[in-house]
Amino acid sequence: METNKPEKHFKYGGVRASVWCDIRKSAGGKSFKSRSVTLDRAYKDADGEWKNTHSLKEGDVLKAMTALQQAFEYMTQKSDGEDEE
């Protein structure tokens, strides 16, 4: 599993929640998976170039909530032992 690419994306409009998975080691030396989520919004700048920001506009909040809920459900299902390895 590559750690430099998201495991899964959940996108609503220009808002995207990305789930990342890292392999970590416990104090006892046992390896385990740890997931996290990042949130961003895509937009075009004045030159028409696509950019990303972590700032949300009023109309993006519900999209962000939906994307984060989907990411949460995915992450909790995976932590219940449904990893595909």
VEXKE-641203 format. One record per atom (N, C-alpha, C): residue in three letters; atom name; x negated, y negated, z. Coordinates in Angstrom, 2 decimals. Last residue first. Example, Ala and Ser with C-alpha at 12.3 -4.5 7.8 and 13.67 -1.06 7.14 Angstrom:
2
+---------+-------+---------+---------+---------+
: residuo : atomo :       X :       Y :       Z :
+---------+-------+---------+---------+---------+
:     Ser :     N :  -12.85 :    2.25 :    7.08 :
:     Ser :    CA :  -13.67 :    1.06 :    7.14 :
:     Ser :     C :  -12.90 :   -0.03 :    7.87 :
:     Ala :     N :  -13.19 :    5.69 :    7.80 :
:     Ala :    CA :  -12.30 :    4.50 :    7.80 :
:     Ala :     C :  -13.20 :    3.30 :    7.80 :
+---------+-------+---------+---------+---------+
This chain:
85
+---------+-------+---------+---------+---------+
: residuo : atomo :       X :       Y :       Z :
+---------+-------+---------+---------+---------+
:     Glu :     N :    6.83 :    6.73 :    2.27 :
:     Glu :    CA :    5.44 :    7.14 :    2.02 :
:     Glu :     C :    5.32 :    8.62 :    2.06 :
:     Glu :     N :    9.03 :    4.85 :    2.81 :
:     Glu :    CA :    8.94 :    5.72 :    1.64 :
:     Glu :     C :    7.50 :    6.09 :    1.36 :
:     Asp :     N :   10.60 :    4.62 :    5.99 :
:     Asp :    CA :    9.52 :    4.26 :    5.07 :
:     Asp :     C :    9.37 :    5.30 :    3.99 :
:     Glu :     N :   12.56 :    4.86 :    7.92 :
:     Glu :    CA :   12.94 :    5.11 :    6.53 :
:     Glu :     C :   11.86 :    4.68 :    5.55 :
:     Gly :     N :   12.34 :    4.33 :   10.65 :
:     Gly :    CA :   11.73 :    5.53 :   10.11 :
:     Gly :     C :   12.08 :    5.84 :    8.67 :
:     Asp :     N :   13.26 :    1.94 :   11.49 :
:     Asp :    CA :   13.96 :    3.11 :   12.01 :
:     Asp :     C :   13.45 :    4.40 :   11.38 :
:     Ser :     N :   11.99 :    0.04 :   10.03 :
:     Ser :    CA :   11.41 :    0.34 :   11.35 :
:     Ser :     C :   12.09 :    1.52 :   12.01 :
:     Lys :     N :   13.70 :   -0.12 :    7.83 :
:     Lys :    CA :   12.37 :    0.45 :    7.66 :
:     Lys :     C :   11.77 :    0.84 :    9.01 :
:     Gln :     N :   15.86 :   -1.41 :    9.01 :
:     Gln :    CA :   16.04 :   -0.07 :    8.44 :
:     Gln :     C :   14.69 :    0.62 :    8.28 :
:     Thr :     N :   14.67 :   -3.83 :    9.65 :
:     Thr :    CA :   15.11 :   -2.97 :   10.74 :
:     Thr :     C :   15.39 :   -1.56 :   10.24 :
:     Met :     N :   14.11 :   -4.86 :    7.07 :
:     Met :    CA :   13.02 :   -4.61 :    8.02 :
:     Met :     C :   13.46 :   -3.67 :    9.13 :
:     Tyr :     N :   16.72 :   -5.11 :    5.98 :
:     Tyr :    CA :   15.71 :   -4.27 :    5.33 :
:     Tyr :     C :   14.62 :   -3.88 :    6.33 :
:     Glu :     N :   17.82 :   -6.98 :    7.76 :
:     Glu :    CA :   18.42 :   -5.65 :    7.62 :
:     Glu :     C :   17.43 :   -4.68 :    6.99 :
:     Phe :     N :   16.09 :   -9.17 :    7.27 :
:     Phe :    CA :   16.19 :   -8.58 :    8.61 :
:     Phe :     C :   16.74 :   -7.16 :    8.52 :
:     Ala :     N :   16.67 :   -9.72 :    4.59 :
:     Ala :    CA :   15.32 :   -9.32 :    4.97 :
:     Ala :     C :   15.32 :   -8.63 :    6.33 :
:     Gln :     N :   19.35 :  -10.49 :    4.85 :
:     Gln :    CA :   19.01 :   -9.32 :    4.04 :
:     Gln :     C :   17.62 :   -8.81 :    4.39 :
:     Gln :     N :   18.95 :  -12.77 :    6.43 :
:     Gln :    CA :   19.76 :  -11.66 :    6.95 :
:     Gln :     C :   19.44 :  -10.38 :    6.18 :
:     Leu :     N :   17.47 :  -14.37 :    4.66 :
:     Leu :    CA :   16.86 :  -13.90 :    5.91 :
:     Leu :     C :   17.63 :  -12.75 :    6.52 :
:     Ala :     N :   19.38 :  -14.84 :    2.67 :
:     Ala :    CA :   18.14 :  -14.15 :    2.33 :
:     Ala :     C :   17.47 :  -13.59 :    3.58 :
:     Thr :     N :   21.29 :  -16.24 :    4.22 :
:     Thr :    CA :   21.65 :  -14.99 :    3.55 :
:     Thr :     C :   20.40 :  -14.18 :    3.22 :
:     Met :     N :   19.83 :  -18.51 :    5.00 :
:     Met :    CA :   20.41 :  -17.63 :    6.01 :
:     Met :     C :   20.74 :  -16.26 :    5.42 :
:     Ala :     N :   19.26 :  -19.60 :    2.48 :
:     Ala :    CA :   18.17 :  -19.13 :    3.33 :
:     Ala :     C :   18.69 :  -18.17 :    4.41 :
:     Lys :     N :   21.85 :  -20.30 :    1.68 :
:     Lys :    CA :   21.07 :  -19.35 :    0.87 :
:     Lys :     C :   19.94 :  -18.75 :    1.70 :
:     Leu :     N :   22.42 :  -22.21 :    3.63 :
:     Leu :    CA :   23.20 :  -20.97 :    3.59 :
:     Leu :     C :   22.49 :  -19.90 :    2.76 :
:     Val :     N :   20.42 :  -24.16 :    2.89 :
:     Val :    CA :   20.46 :  -23.55 :    4.22 :
:     Val :     C :   21.24 :  -22.24 :    4.22 :
:     Asp :     N :   20.51 :  -25.51 :    0.51 :
:     Asp :    CA :   19.68 :  -24.30 :    0.58 :
:     Asp :     C :   19.84 :  -23.53 :    1.88 :
:     Gly :     N :   21.90 :  -27.88 :    0.70 :
:     Gly :    CA :   22.51 :  -26.78 :   -0.05 :
:     Gly :     C :   21.74 :  -25.48 :   -0.01 :
:     Glu :     N :   19.99 :  -29.46 :    2.08 :
:     Glu :    CA :   21.24 :  -29.08 :    2.71 :
:     Glu :     C :   21.88 :  -27.87 :    2.02 :
:     Lys :     N :   16.70 :  -28.08 :    1.41 :
:     Lys :    CA :   17.72 :  -29.11 :    1.28 :
:     Lys :     C :   19.02 :  -28.58 :    1.88 :
:     Leu :     N :   13.72 :  -27.14 :    3.11 :
:     Leu :    CA :   15.02 :  -26.79 :    2.54 :
:     Leu :     C :   15.91 :  -28.02 :    2.46 :
:     Ser :     N :   10.28 :  -26.51 :    2.74 :
:     Ser :    CA :   11.32 :  -27.47 :    3.09 :
:     Ser :     C :   12.62 :  -27.09 :    2.38 :
:     His :     N :    8.31 :  -25.07 :    1.74 :
:     His :    CA :    9.01 :  -24.45 :    2.87 :
:     His :     C :   10.13 :  -25.36 :    3.37 :
:     Thr :     N :    7.93 :  -24.78 :   -1.81 :
:     Thr :    CA :    7.89 :  -25.52 :   -0.58 :
:     Thr :     C :    8.60 :  -24.72 :    0.51 :
:     Asn :     N :    6.40 :  -24.49 :   -5.03 :
:     Asn :    CA :    7.10 :  -23.89 :   -3.89 :
:     Asn :     C :    6.92 :  -24.77 :   -2.67 :
:     Lys :     N :    6.93 :  -25.38 :   -8.51 :
:     Lys :    CA :    6.21 :  -25.48 :   -7.23 :
:     Lys :     C :    7.03 :  -24.76 :   -6.17 :
:     Trp :     N :    6.67 :  -25.63 :  -12.00 :
:     Trp :    CA :    7.28 :  -24.95 :  -10.85 :
:     Trp :     C :    6.36 :  -25.04 :   -9.65 :
:     Glu :     N :    6.68 :  -28.72 :  -13.77 :
:     Glu :    CA :    5.93 :  -27.57 :  -13.27 :
:     Glu :     C :    6.65 :  -26.96 :  -12.06 :
:     Gly :     N :    7.73 :  -31.09 :  -14.62 :
:     Gly :    CA :    8.37 :  -29.86 :  -15.07 :
:     Gly :     C :    7.66 :  -28.58 :  -14.64 :
:     Asp :     N :    6.72 :  -33.32 :  -13.49 :
:     Asp :    CA :    6.11 :  -32.90 :  -14.75 :
:     Asp :     C :    6.71 :  -31.61 :  -15.30 :
:     Ala :     N :    8.05 :  -33.49 :  -11.08 :
:     Ala :    CA :    8.33 :  -34.51 :  -12.09 :
:     Ala :     C :    7.76 :  -34.15 :  -13.47 :
:     Asp :     N :    8.66 :  -29.96 :  -10.35 :
:     Asp :    CA :    8.20 :  -31.30 :  -10.03 :
:     Asp :     C :    8.49 :  -32.25 :  -11.19 :
:     Lys :     N :   11.16 :  -27.64 :   -9.52 :
:     Lys :    CA :   10.33 :  -28.22 :  -10.58 :
:     Lys :     C :    9.93 :  -29.63 :  -10.18 :
:     Tyr :     N :   11.05 :  -25.17 :   -6.88 :
:     Tyr :    CA :   11.59 :  -26.38 :   -7.50 :
:     Tyr :     C :   10.65 :  -26.82 :   -8.62 :
:     Ala :     N :   11.76 :  -22.64 :   -4.48 :
:     Ala :    CA :   11.13 :  -23.05 :   -5.73 :
:     Ala :     C :   11.83 :  -24.30 :   -6.26 :
:     Arg :     N :   11.13 :  -22.12 :   -1.08 :
:     Arg :    CA :   12.09 :  -22.59 :   -2.07 :
:     Arg :     C :   11.32 :  -23.07 :   -3.29 :
:     Asp :     N :   10.56 :  -19.45 :    1.34 :
:     Asp :    CA :   10.17 :  -20.60 :    0.53 :
:     Asp :     C :   11.27 :  -20.94 :   -0.47 :
:     Leu :     N :    9.55 :  -17.55 :    4.10 :
:     Leu :    CA :   10.67 :  -18.18 :    3.41 :
:     Leu :     C :   10.14 :  -19.36 :    2.60 :
:     Thr :     N :    8.38 :  -14.32 :    5.15 :
:     Thr :    CA :    8.14 :  -15.73 :    4.85 :
:     Thr :     C :    9.32 :  -16.24 :    4.03 :
:     Val :     N :    8.19 :  -11.83 :    7.67 :
:     Val :    CA :    8.92 :  -12.43 :    6.57 :
:     Val :     C :    8.50 :  -13.89 :    6.41 :
:     Ser :     N :    6.61 :   -8.67 :    8.50 :
:     Ser :    CA :    6.91 :  -10.08 :    8.76 :
:     Ser :     C :    7.63 :  -10.63 :    7.53 :
:     Arg :     N :    5.87 :   -5.51 :   10.05 :
:     Arg :    CA :    6.47 :   -6.32 :    8.98 :
:     Arg :     C :    6.71 :   -7.75 :    9.46 :
:     Ser :     N :    3.54 :   -3.04 :   10.55 :
:     Ser :    CA :    4.10 :   -4.26 :   11.13 :
:     Ser :     C :    4.61 :   -5.13 :    9.98 :
:     Lys :     N :    2.88 :    0.36 :   11.16 :
:     Lys :    CA :    3.25 :   -0.69 :   10.22 :
:     Lys :     C :    3.89 :   -1.85 :   10.97 :
:     Phe :     N :   -0.03 :    1.72 :   12.84 :
:     Phe :    CA :    1.41 :    1.51 :   12.70 :
:     Phe :     C :    1.65 :    0.38 :   11.72 :
:     Ser :     N :   -2.47 :    3.93 :   14.23 :
:     Ser :    CA :   -2.04 :    3.02 :   13.17 :
:     Ser :     C :   -0.52 :    2.92 :   13.13 :
:     Lys :     N :   -3.96 :    4.04 :   17.45 :
:     Lys :    CA :   -2.97 :    4.60 :   16.53 :
:     Lys :     C :   -2.54 :    3.54 :   15.51 :
:     Gly :     N :   -5.62 :    2.96 :   19.36 :
:     Gly :    CA :   -6.21 :    3.36 :   18.10 :
:     Gly :     C :   -5.24 :    3.95 :   17.09 :
:     Gly :     N :   -4.56 :    1.87 :   21.63 :
:     Gly :    CA :   -4.98 :    3.26 :   21.70 :
:     Gly :     C :   -5.58 :    3.80 :   20.41 :
:     Ala :     N :   -3.73 :   -0.58 :   20.78 :
:     Ala :    CA :   -4.87 :   -0.55 :   21.68 :
:     Ala :     C :   -5.43 :    0.87 :   21.81 :
:     Ser :     N :   -2.94 :    0.06 :   17.27 :
:     Ser :    CA :   -2.59 :   -0.22 :   18.67 :
:     Ser :     C :   -3.86 :   -0.18 :   19.51 :
:     Lys :     N :   -3.47 :   -1.49 :   14.17 :
:     Lys :    CA :   -3.86 :   -0.44 :   15.12 :
:     Lys :     C :   -3.49 :   -0.88 :   16.52 :
:     Arg :     N :   -1.52 :   -1.93 :   11.13 :
:     Arg :    CA :   -2.24 :   -2.42 :   12.32 :
:     Arg :     C :   -2.62 :   -1.24 :   13.19 :
:     Ile :     N :   -0.73 :   -2.77 :    7.94 :
:     Ile :    CA :   -1.08 :   -1.64 :    8.78 :
:     Ile :     C :   -1.94 :   -2.19 :    9.91 :
:     Asp :     N :    1.97 :   -4.88 :    6.92 :
:     Asp :    CA :    0.56 :   -4.68 :    7.25 :
:     Asp :     C :    0.40 :   -3.43 :    8.09 :
:     Cys :     N :    4.19 :   -6.24 :    4.65 :
:     Cys :    CA :    3.91 :   -5.09 :    5.50 :
:     Cys :     C :    2.40 :   -4.97 :    5.67 :
:     Trp :     N :    6.65 :   -8.79 :    4.14 :
:     Trp :    CA :    5.25 :   -8.34 :    4.05 :
:     Trp :     C :    5.05 :   -7.18 :    5.02 :
:     Val :     N :    9.30 :  -10.07 :    2.34 :
:     Val :    CA :    8.91 :   -9.18 :    3.43 :
:     Val :     C :    7.51 :   -8.66 :    3.15 :
:     Ser :     N :   10.53 :  -13.26 :    1.60 :
:     Ser :    CA :    9.61 :  -12.19 :    1.20 :
:     Ser :     C :    9.19 :  -11.39 :    2.42 :
:     Ala :     N :   13.21 :  -15.06 :    0.47 :
:     Ala :    CA :   12.62 :  -14.47 :    1.67 :
:     Ala :     C :   11.78 :  -13.29 :    1.20 :
:     Arg :     N :   13.80 :  -17.94 :   -1.44 :
:     Arg :    CA :   13.32 :  -16.56 :   -1.43 :
:     Arg :     C :   12.75 :  -16.19 :   -0.06 :
:     Val :     N :   15.86 :  -20.09 :   -3.31 :
:     Val :    CA :   15.36 :  -19.71 :   -1.99 :
:     Val :     C :   14.98 :  -18.23 :   -1.99 :
:     Gly :     N :   17.13 :  -20.79 :   -5.62 :
:     Gly :    CA :   15.70 :  -21.04 :   -5.55 :
:     Gly :     C :   15.07 :  -20.63 :   -4.24 :
:     Gly :     N :   19.45 :  -18.20 :   -5.42 :
:     Gly :    CA :   19.12 :  -19.47 :   -6.05 :
:     Gly :     C :   17.60 :  -19.63 :   -6.05 :
:     Tyr :     N :   18.07 :  -15.98 :   -3.39 :
:     Tyr :    CA :   19.38 :  -16.60 :   -3.61 :
:     Tyr :     C :   19.12 :  -17.99 :   -4.15 :
:     Lys :     N :   16.26 :  -13.00 :   -2.95 :
:     Lys :    CA :   16.33 :  -14.33 :   -3.56 :
:     Lys :     C :   17.78 :  -14.75 :   -3.78 :
:     Phe :     N :   14.01 :  -11.13 :   -1.33 :
:     Phe :    CA :   15.45 :  -11.36 :   -1.34 :
:     Phe :     C :   15.63 :  -12.81 :   -1.79 :
:     His :     N :   11.41 :   -8.76 :   -2.00 :
:     His :    CA :   11.92 :  -10.13 :   -2.05 :
:     His :     C :   13.44 :  -10.10 :   -1.97 :
:     Lys :     N :    8.92 :   -6.64 :   -0.50 :
:     Lys :    CA :   10.28 :   -6.82 :   -1.02 :
:     Lys :     C :   10.61 :   -8.31 :   -1.00 :
:     Glu :     N :    6.23 :   -6.71 :    0.07 :
:     Glu :    CA :    6.85 :   -5.40 :   -0.10 :
:     Glu :     C :    8.22 :   -5.53 :   -0.79 :
:     Pro :     N :    3.95 :   -9.03 :   -1.41 :
:     Pro :    CA :    5.13 :   -8.73 :   -0.60 :
:     Pro :     C :    5.68 :   -7.34 :   -0.94 :
:     Lys :     N :    0.45 :   -8.34 :   -1.45 :
:     Lys :    CA :    1.69 :   -8.58 :   -2.18 :
:     Lys :     C :    2.87 :   -8.28 :   -1.26 :
:     Asn :     N :   -1.72 :   -7.61 :    0.02 :
:     Asn :    CA :   -1.72 :   -8.97 :   -0.50 :
:     Asn :     C :   -0.49 :   -9.29 :   -1.34 :
:     Thr :     N :   -1.76 :   -5.00 :    0.78 :
:     Thr :    CA :   -1.29 :   -5.95 :    1.78 :
:     Thr :     C :   -1.23 :   -7.37 :    1.25 :
:     Glu :     N :   -0.67 :   -2.14 :   -0.93 :
:     Glu :    CA :   -1.44 :   -3.38 :   -1.00 :
:     Glu :     C :   -0.88 :   -4.38 :    0.01 :
:     Met :     N :   -0.85 :    1.18 :    0.00 :
:     Met :    CA :    0.00 :    0.00 :    0.00 :
:     Met :     C :   -0.89 :   -1.25 :    0.00 :
+---------+-------+---------+---------+---------+
